[in-house]
Amino acid sequence: MSVLVVLMSLMTWVPGLLCFGLQGYLEGWQWMKDNARLASGMFFGAWIWILILALLALALSAWVKWKPAAGGLMFGVFFVAAAFGAVINGVQRTRWGHLFNISHLIGVVWVQLFEGANRTTSGGVFFRVTAGEELPLWCCWAALGVLCLICLYMLARKIRGAEVVR
């Protein structure tokens, strides 16, 4: 997991905070103080995303040894589950099908991390979250927590420590 965390960190929050630092250097200290929420949102949001992806990749690869099948499962978890949630939303005329869409859940959490209580957007530009269809924040956190617990359970069931005696 450490390899995944390091590599995904180098692609997510490290360059984001470097860009924030450069912008702060060019704009001045007052700009950095006024926009500190952007830096914290970028850091914590990226860590949530890294944790979800790393746990999901490890859990699926522990259960499926064939690499193309594990890649197909990752595709299924993100796209097929999102389509299943959209079908639930369409048939039942509800918004609770978004609980199956990991990207939607992350999007709602990221919008809260970046904008806080004074929300001005629904995050639709980045996460395709339709205004008015957002789930409550606690539901998104709970669903992401359940996903992490399922992944940890899958890892605990499949990977066992072994004592080596010489």
C-alpha positions in Angstrom: 0.0 0.0 0.0 2.9 2.3 0.7 4.0 2.2 -3.0 0.5 3.1 -4.1 0.3 5.9 -1.5 3.6 7.4 -2.6 2.9 7.3 -6.3 -0.6 8.7 -6.0 0.6 11.4 -3.7 3.1 12.4 -6.3 0.2 12.8 -8.7 -2.4 14.5 -6.5 -1.7 16.6 -3.5 2.0 17.2 -3.9 1.7 19.1 -7.2 -1.5 20.7 -6.0 0.2 22.2 -3.0 3.2 23.2 -5.0 0.9 25.1 -7.4 -0.8 26.6 -4.3 2.6 27.6 -2.9 3.7 29.2 -6.2 0.4 31.1 -6.5 0.8 32.2 -2.9 4.3 33.4 -3.5 3.2 35.4 -6.6 0.1 36.9 -4.9 1.4 37.4 -1.4 0.7 36.2 2.1 -2.8 37.7 2.3 -3.9 35.6 -0.7 -2.6 32.5 1.0 -4.5 33.3 4.2 -7.7 34.1 2.3 -7.5 30.8 0.4 -6.1 28.4 3.0 -9.2 26.3 2.6 -8.1 25.4 -0.9 -4.8 24.0 0.3 -6.5 22.0 3.2 -9.3 20.8 0.9 -6.7 19.7 -1.7 -4.6 17.9 0.9 -7.4 16.1 2.7 -9.5 15.4 -0.3 -6.5 13.8 -2.1 -5.8 11.6 0.9 -9.4 10.4 1.0 -9.2 9.6 -2.7 -5.8 7.9 -2.3 -7.1 5.8 0.7 -10.2 4.7 -1.2 -8.3 3.8 -4.4 -5.5 2.0 -2.6 -7.8 -0.1 -0.4 -10.0 -0.9 -3.3 -7.1 -1.9 -5.6 -5.5 -4.0 -2.9 -8.7 -5.8 -1.9 -9.6 -6.6 -5.5 -6.1 -7.8 -6.4 -6.0 -10.0 -3.3 -9.1 -11.8 -4.4 -8.4 -11.9 -8.1 -5.0 -13.1 -9.1 -5.5 -12.6 -12.9 -4.4 -9.0 -13.7 -7.0 -8.4 -16.5 -9.8 -9.6 -14.3 -8.7 -7.3 -11.5 -8.7 -4.4 -13.9 -12.2 -5.4 -15.1 -13.3 -5.4 -11.5 -12.0 -1.9 -11.0 -14.0 -0.9 -14.1 -17.0 -2.6 -12.7 -16.8 -1.0 -9.3 -16.6 2.5 -10.7 -18.7 2.4 -13.9 -21.1 -0.5 -13.6 -21.9 0.4 -10.0 -22.5 4.0 -11.1 -24.8 2.8 -13.9 -26.7 0.6 -11.4 -27.1 3.6 -9.1 -28.4 5.7 -12.1 -30.9 2.9 -12.9 -32.1 2.9 -9.2 -32.5 6.7 -9.4 -34.4 6.5 -12.7 -36.8 3.7 -11.7 -37.4 4.7 -8.2 -37.3 8.5 -8.8 -34.9 9.0 -6.0 -31.4 10.3 -5.5 -30.2 7.5 -3.1 -28.9 5.4 -6.0 -25.9 7.7 -5.9 -24.7 5.7 -2.9 -23.3 3.2 -5.5 -21.4 5.9 -7.4 -18.0 6.3 -5.7 -17.2 9.4 -7.9 -20.4 11.1 -6.7 -19.6 10.4 -3.1 -16.1 11.7 -3.4 -17.4 14.7 -5.3 -19.8 15.7 -2.5 -17.1 15.3 0.1 -14.6 17.4 -2.0 -17.2 20.2 -2.5 -17.6 20.3 1.3 -13.9 20.3 1.9 -13.3 23.1 -0.6 -16.3 25.3 0.0 -17.3 24.5 3.6 -20.7 25.6 4.9 -21.0 28.5 2.4 -21.5 26.3 -0.8 -21.7 28.2 -4.0 -21.6 25.3 -6.5 -22.6 21.6 -6.5 -19.2 20.6 -7.9 -20.8 19.8 -11.2 -17.8 20.9 -13.2 -15.4 18.3 -11.7 -17.6 15.6 -10.4 -20.8 15.7 -12.5 -23.0 16.2 -9.4 -26.3 17.6 -10.6 -27.6 20.5 -8.5 -30.4 19.3 -6.2 -29.3 15.7 -6.4 -26.6 15.8 -3.8 -26.8 13.4 -1.0 -26.4 14.5 2.6 -22.8 14.8 3.6 -23.1 12.4 6.4 -24.4 9.7 4.0 -21.4 10.2 1.7 -19.0 9.9 4.6 -20.8 6.8 5.9 -20.9 5.2 2.4 -17.1 5.8 1.9 -16.5 4.4 5.4 -18.5 1.3 4.7 -16.5 0.9 1.4 -13.2 1.1 3.3 -14.5 -1.4 5.9 -15.6 -3.8 3.2 -12.1 -3.5 1.6 -10.4 -4.1 4.9 -12.6 -7.1 5.6 -11.8 -8.5 2.1 -8.1 -8.0 2.8 -8.3 -9.6 6.3 -10.2 -12.6 4.9 -7.7 -13.2 2.1 -4.4 -12.2 3.5 -3.1 -14.1 6.4 0.2 -13.7 8.2 2.5 -16.7 8.4 5.3 -17.3 10.8 8.5 -18.4 9.2 10.6 -20.7 11.5 14.1 -21.8 10.5 
